[in-house]
């Protein structure tokens, strides 16, 4: 679905306005020093994330050019416990309101541009805490976000959930574009699609039907 530059600007303005009222009383302080976002893919269907831009709940914009790349082992459908925990690069101090990122789908041989507009429920959850199910004497922080990248440019978002199955952020508005509709990601790629698929991918998709699962 095409997301116009005008609409994107309006969304960014809306996000900034949402935090202005909070900033009048001071910036919103998260209960953790950093939260982390990692990307995951189905097994043997790799993708490469090349650029991430983010606006947080306090109105600060961040750009990520060095990015921990997707890793995943899901087969047929998403693993309910997907995610890799802390990341040395993909981190920020405050929960996000908007994230835009560029990614190369190797299986689709396409560059995709995805915009995530997070609902208040997401950052409210990230600002909450509960007793850890791993160690009841410790506090669990909802500081690990997982973003799934699948064939057909499909994207889903979850929060790790204290040892329970990942909590999908179903109210997140997800818009993905490609080809002539690219905006921020036009000319941004880290892949040579002419090389074709790796032997691992060829062997995995042999006898299977695209998109190789329910994503």
C-alpha positions as CSV (number, residue, x, y, z in Angstrom):
1,X,0.0,0.0,0.0
2,X,1.4,3.4,-1.0
3,X,2.2,5.8,1.8
4,X,2.6,9.3,0.5
5,X,5.3,11.7,1.7
6,X,2.5,14.1,2.8
7,X,0.9,11.4,4.9
8,X,4.2,10.3,6.4
9,X,5.0,13.9,7.3
10,X,1.6,14.2,9.0
11,X,2.2,11.0,10.9
12,X,5.6,12.3,12.1
13,X,4.0,15.6,13.2
14,X,1.2,13.7,15.0
15,X,3.9,11.6,16.8
16,X,5.8,14.7,17.8
17,X,2.6,16.4,19.1
18,X,1.7,13.3,21.1
19,X,4.9,13.7,23.2
20,X,4.7,17.5,23.5
21,X,2.2,17.3,26.3
22,X,4.3,14.9,28.2
23,X,7.4,17.0,27.6
24,X,5.7,20.0,29.3
25,X,6.0,17.9,32.5
26,X,9.4,16.6,31.5
27,X,10.5,13.8,29.2
28,X,9.1,10.3,29.6
29,X,11.6,8.2,31.3
30,X,11.7,4.5,30.5
31,X,12.4,2.0,33.3
32,X,15.4,0.7,31.5
33,X,18.6,2.3,30.0
34,X,18.1,0.9,26.6
35,X,15.6,-1.2,24.6
36,X,16.6,-3.3,21.7
37,X,15.1,-4.2,18.3
38,X,16.2,-7.2,16.3
39,X,15.1,-8.6,12.9
40,X,14.2,-12.2,12.2
41,X,13.6,-14.1,9.0
42,X,12.3,-17.5,8.1
43,X,15.0,-20.2,7.9
44,X,17.0,-20.0,4.7
45,X,15.1,-17.0,3.4
46,X,17.5,-14.2,4.3
47,X,17.1,-10.5,4.2
48,X,19.4,-7.6,4.8
49,X,18.4,-4.4,6.6
50,X,20.4,-1.4,5.3
51,X,19.0,1.7,7.0
52,X,16.7,2.5,10.0
53,X,15.2,5.8,11.0
54,X,13.2,6.2,14.2
55,X,11.3,8.8,16.1
56,X,10.9,8.1,19.9
57,X,8.2,9.1,22.4
58,X,10.2,12.1,23.5
59,X,10.4,13.5,19.9
60,X,14.1,12.5,19.3
61,X,15.0,11.2,15.9
62,X,17.7,8.5,15.4
63,X,19.4,7.0,12.4
64,X,21.0,3.6,12.3
65,X,23.4,2.6,9.5
66,X,25.3,-0.1,11.3
67,X,22.6,-2.7,12.0
68,X,22.6,-6.2,13.5
69,X,21.4,-8.3,10.6
70,X,18.4,-10.6,10.6
71,X,18.7,-14.1,12.0
72,X,15.9,-16.7,12.1
73,X,15.0,-20.3,12.2
74,X,11.2,-20.2,11.8
75,X,9.9,-22.8,9.4
76,X,6.3,-22.7,8.0
77,X,5.2,-20.0,10.4
78,X,6.8,-17.6,12.9
79,X,8.4,-19.1,16.0
80,X,6.5,-17.8,19.0
81,X,9.8,-17.2,20.8
82,X,11.7,-15.5,17.9
83,X,14.3,-12.9,18.8
84,X,17.9,-12.7,19.9
85,X,17.8,-10.4,23.0
86,X,20.3,-7.6,23.4
87,X,21.9,-6.0,20.3
88,X,25.1,-4.0,20.3
89,X,23.8,-1.7,17.6
90,X,20.0,-1.8,17.4
91,X,19.2,0.0,20.6
92,X,17.7,3.3,21.9
93,X,16.8,4.8,25.3
94,X,13.1,5.5,24.7
95,X,10.3,3.5,23.0
96,X,9.5,4.3,19.4
97,X,6.5,6.0,17.9
98,X,7.6,5.6,14.2
99,X,10.2,3.5,12.6
100,X,11.1,3.4,8.9
101,X,13.6,0.9,7.5
102,X,15.0,-0.3,4.2
103,X,15.6,-4.0,3.6
104,X,16.6,-6.3,0.9
105,X,14.5,-9.5,0.5
106,X,16.9,-11.9,-1.1
107,X,14.2,-14.4,-1.9
108,X,12.0,-11.7,-3.6
109,X,15.0,-10.0,-5.2
110,X,13.5,-6.7,-4.1
111,X,14.2,-3.7,-2.0
112,X,11.4,-2.9,0.5
113,X,10.7,0.2,2.5
114,X,8.6,-0.4,5.6
115,X,7.0,2.1,7.9
116,X,5.9,1.1,11.4
117,X,3.5,3.5,13.2
118,X,3.3,2.1,16.7
119,X,0.1,2.4,18.7
120,X,0.2,3.8,22.2
121,X,-0.4,0.3,23.5
122,X,3.1,-0.6,22.4
123,X,5.0,2.1,24.2
124,X,2.8,1.8,27.3
125,X,3.7,-1.9,27.4
126,X,7.4,-1.0,27.0
127,X,7.2,1.4,29.9
128,X,5.6,-1.2,32.2
129,X,7.3,-3.8,34.3
130,X,6.4,-7.1,36.1
131,X,8.1,-9.7,38.2
132,X,10.5,-11.8,36.1
133,X,9.3,-15.4,35.3
134,X,12.9,-16.3,35.2
135,X,13.8,-15.0,38.6
136,X,10.8,-13.7,40.7
137,X,13.2,-11.5,42.8
138,X,14.1,-9.6,39.6
139,X,12.1,-7.2,37.5
140,X,11.2,-7.9,33.9
141,X,11.4,-5.1,31.3
142,X,9.6,-5.3,28.0
143,X,12.6,-4.0,26.2
144,X,13.1,-6.5,23.4
145,X,11.3,-5.9,20.1
146,X,11.4,-8.4,17.3
147,X,10.5,-7.5,13.7
148,X,9.8,-10.4,11.3
149,X,10.7,-10.0,7.6
150,X,9.2,-12.5,5.2
151,X,8.6,-13.2,1.5
152,X,6.1,-10.9,-0.2
153,X,7.4,-8.0,1.9
154,X,5.4,-9.1,4.9
155,X,6.4,-7.6,8.2
156,X,5.2,-8.4,11.7
157,X,6.2,-7.0,15.1
158,X,6.4,-8.5,18.6
159,X,7.7,-7.8,22.0
160,X,9.4,-10.6,24.0
161,X,7.1,-11.5,26.8
162,X,8.8,-12.6,30.0
163,X,9.2,-16.3,28.9
164,X,5.7,-16.5,27.4
165,X,5.1,-16.5,23.6
166,X,6.0,-13.3,22.0
167,X,3.3,-10.5,22.2
168,X,2.4,-9.4,18.7
169,X,1.8,-5.7,18.3
170,X,-1.3,-6.1,16.3
171,X,-2.3,-2.4,16.4
172,X,0.9,-1.3,14.8
173,X,0.2,0.2,11.4
174,X,2.5,-1.4,8.9
175,X,3.0,0.0,5.4
176,X,5.5,-1.6,2.9
177,X,6.4,-0.3,-0.5
178,X,8.8,-1.3,-3.3
179,X,9.9,-0.5,-6.8
180,X,8.8,2.9,-8.2
181,X,7.0,3.7,-4.9
182,X,10.3,3.7,-2.9
183,X,11.0,7.0,-1.1
184,X,13.6,6.9,1.6
185,X,15.0,3.6,0.3
186,X,15.4,4.5,-3.4
187,X,18.9,3.5,-4.4
188,X,19.6,2.1,-0.9
189,X,20.6,-1.6,-1.1
190,X,23.4,-3.9,0.1
191,X,22.6,-6.8,-2.2
192,X,23.4,-8.0,-5.7
193,X,20.2,-9.8,-6.7
194,X,21.8,-11.0,-9.9
195,X,23.8,-13.5,-8.0
196,X,20.7,-15.6,-7.4
197,X,20.1,-17.8,-4.4
198,X,22.6,-19.6,-2.2
199,X,22.7,-23.4,-2.2
200,X,21.2,-23.3,1.3
201,X,18.2,-21.4,0.0
202,X,17.9,-23.5,-3.1
203,X,17.8,-26.7,-1.1
204,X,15.3,-25.3,1.4
205,X,12.8,-24.1,-1.2
206,X,13.1,-27.2,-3.5
207,X,9.6,-28.8,-3.7
208,X,8.0,-26.0,-1.7
209,X,5.5,-23.4,-2.8
210,X,6.1,-19.6,-2.5
211,X,5.9,-17.9,0.0
212,X,7.1,-21.0,1.8
213,X,4.9,-20.7,4.8
214,X,2.2,-18.6,6.5
215,X,3.8,-15.3,7.5
